[in-house]
Amino acid sequence: MSHVVLMCGAAGSGKSTAARELEARGMLRLSVDVEAYERGLRSMPLPTEINAEIITDLRRRLLDAVAEGRDVVVDLSFWSRAMREEWRELLAPTGATVEILHVVAARGTALARLRERAGAHADDFTLPPGLAELYHENFQPPGPDEGPVTVLRTDGLSTA
């Protein structure tokens, strides 16, 4: 049975760093940012049609990997409850175990990380400051009823 981890967190929280660690342990990593970078795109947000195309491809690749019995980490923000539910529904018929890994960093820490980005690689996309703030304002943390949910703090602060 496949294990699927949905990375969840605001921009700059450390999702991709955590996802790469899971990838190093053998999970297949699926990432919009990696796909966009490989297509030569260097700024966010992506045009709507390109984002939709990439998401469709990642969903197909996810289902193929799960059908093969592979464990997968999906490196997206999963910023809304609706988005998380949509992907859970996609996976429900497969029988895969789905876990949300909620990556948390203090807002100031996350925004500072975003300011330091230089666009040097796929996990280093820059965001305009106003957009980064908007992403944080609209992020919907997962609730306990969305479990299993694991919380990972990336700034050394307590989760309490």
C-alpha positions as CSV (number, residue, x, y, z in Angstrom):
1,M,0.0,0.0,0.0
2,S,1.4,3.4,-1.0
3,H,1.9,6.2,1.5
4,V,1.3,9.7,0.1
5,V,2.5,12.8,1.9
6,L,0.8,16.1,1.0
7,M,3.1,19.0,1.9
8,C,1.2,21.8,3.4
9,G,2.4,25.2,4.5
10,A,2.7,28.9,3.6
11,A,5.3,30.1,1.2
12,G,8.8,30.0,2.7
13,S,7.9,27.6,5.5
14,G,10.3,24.9,4.4
15,K,8.1,22.5,2.5
16,S,10.5,21.8,-0.3
17,T,13.4,21.2,2.1
18,A,11.3,18.7,4.0
19,A,10.0,17.1,0.7
20,R,13.6,16.7,-0.5
21,E,14.4,14.9,2.7
22,L,11.5,12.5,2.1
23,E,12.7,12.1,-1.5
24,A,16.2,11.2,-0.2
25,R,14.6,8.4,1.8
26,G,13.1,6.9,-1.3
27,M,9.8,8.7,-1.9
28,L,8.9,10.0,-5.4
29,R,8.7,13.8,-5.2
30,L,6.2,15.6,-7.3
31,S,6.5,19.4,-7.4
32,V,4.9,22.2,-9.4
33,D,8.0,24.3,-8.9
34,V,10.3,21.7,-10.4
35,E,8.0,21.2,-13.4
36,A,7.7,24.9,-14.0
37,Y,11.5,25.4,-13.7
38,E,12.1,22.5,-16.1
39,R,9.8,24.3,-18.6
40,G,11.9,27.4,-18.4
41,L,9.6,29.4,-16.2
42,R,11.4,31.6,-13.7
43,S,8.7,33.7,-11.9
44,M,5.6,33.0,-9.8
45,P,2.7,33.0,-10.0
46,L,2.4,30.8,-13.1
47,P,0.0,31.6,-15.8
48,T,-3.3,29.9,-15.0
49,E,-3.3,27.6,-18.0
50,I,0.3,26.4,-17.4
51,N,-0.4,25.8,-13.7
52,A,-3.5,23.8,-14.6
53,E,-1.5,21.7,-17.1
54,I,1.2,21.0,-14.6
55,I,-1.3,20.0,-11.9
56,T,-3.1,17.7,-14.3
57,D,0.2,16.0,-15.1
58,L,1.2,15.7,-11.5
59,R,-2.1,14.2,-10.6
60,R,-1.7,11.6,-13.4
61,R,1.9,10.8,-12.3
62,L,0.7,10.5,-8.7
63,L,-2.0,8.0,-9.6
64,D,0.5,6.0,-11.8
65,A,3.0,5.9,-9.0
66,V,0.4,4.8,-6.4
67,A,-0.8,2.1,-8.8
68,E,2.9,0.9,-8.9
69,G,2.9,0.8,-5.1
70,R,5.3,3.7,-4.8
71,D,5.4,6.2,-1.9
72,V,5.0,9.8,-3.0
73,V,5.5,13.2,-1.6
74,V,3.5,16.0,-3.3
75,D,5.3,19.2,-2.8
76,L,2.6,21.9,-3.2
77,S,1.3,24.4,-0.7
78,F,-2.0,22.7,-0.2
79,W,-3.0,26.1,1.1
80,S,-6.8,25.5,1.3
81,R,-8.9,22.8,2.9
82,A,-10.8,22.5,-0.4
83,M,-7.5,21.7,-2.2
84,R,-6.5,19.1,0.4
85,E,-10.0,17.5,0.2
86,E,-9.8,17.4,-3.6
87,W,-6.5,15.5,-3.6
88,R,-7.7,13.1,-0.8
89,E,-10.8,12.4,-3.0
90,L,-8.5,11.7,-6.0
91,L,-6.5,9.2,-3.9
92,A,-9.5,7.6,-2.0
93,P,-10.2,4.9,-4.6
94,T,-6.5,3.8,-4.6
95,G,-6.4,2.8,-0.9
96,A,-3.2,4.8,-0.4
97,T,-2.5,6.2,3.1
98,V,-2.6,10.0,2.9
99,E,-0.9,12.1,5.4
100,I,-0.7,15.9,5.6
101,L,2.7,17.2,6.6
102,H,2.0,20.7,7.9
103,V,5.3,22.7,7.7
104,V,5.2,25.7,10.0
105,A,7.6,28.7,10.3
106,A,6.9,32.0,12.0
107,R,5.6,34.5,9.4
108,G,8.6,36.7,9.8
109,T,11.0,33.8,9.3
110,A,9.1,32.6,6.2
111,L,8.9,36.0,4.6
112,A,12.7,36.6,5.3
113,R,13.4,33.3,3.6
114,L,11.4,34.4,0.6
115,R,13.3,37.7,0.4
116,E,16.6,35.8,0.3
117,R,15.5,33.7,-2.7
118,A,17.4,34.4,-6.0
119,G,15.7,32.1,-8.5
120,A,18.8,30.0,-8.8
121,H,17.0,26.6,-8.9
122,A,13.5,25.1,-8.9
123,D,13.0,25.4,-5.1
124,D,14.2,29.0,-5.1
125,F,11.4,30.9,-7.0
126,T,11.2,34.5,-6.0
127,L,7.8,36.1,-5.0
128,P,6.9,39.7,-5.0
129,P,6.6,40.9,-1.4
130,G,2.9,41.7,-1.7
131,L,2.2,38.3,-3.2
132,A,4.1,36.6,-0.4
133,E,2.1,38.5,2.2
134,L,-1.2,37.6,0.4
135,Y,-0.2,33.9,0.4
136,H,0.3,34.0,4.1
137,E,-3.0,35.9,4.8
138,N,-5.0,33.3,2.8
139,F,-3.3,30.1,4.0
140,Q,-5.8,27.8,5.8
141,P,-4.0,25.6,8.3
142,P,-5.2,22.0,8.4
143,G,-7.5,21.0,11.3
144,P,-7.3,17.9,13.4
145,D,-10.3,16.5,11.5
146,E,-8.2,16.4,8.3
147,G,-5.9,13.7,9.8
148,P,-3.5,12.3,9.9
149,V,-1.7,15.6,10.2
150,T,1.9,15.9,11.3
151,V,3.3,19.3,12.2
152,L,6.9,20.1,11.5
153,R,8.3,23.4,12.8
154,T,11.2,24.7,10.7
155,D,12.2,27.7,12.8
156,G,13.0,26.1,16.1
157,L,9.8,27.4,17.9
158,S,7.4,25.3,19.8
159,T,4.3,23.9,18.0
160,A,2.2,24.7,21.1
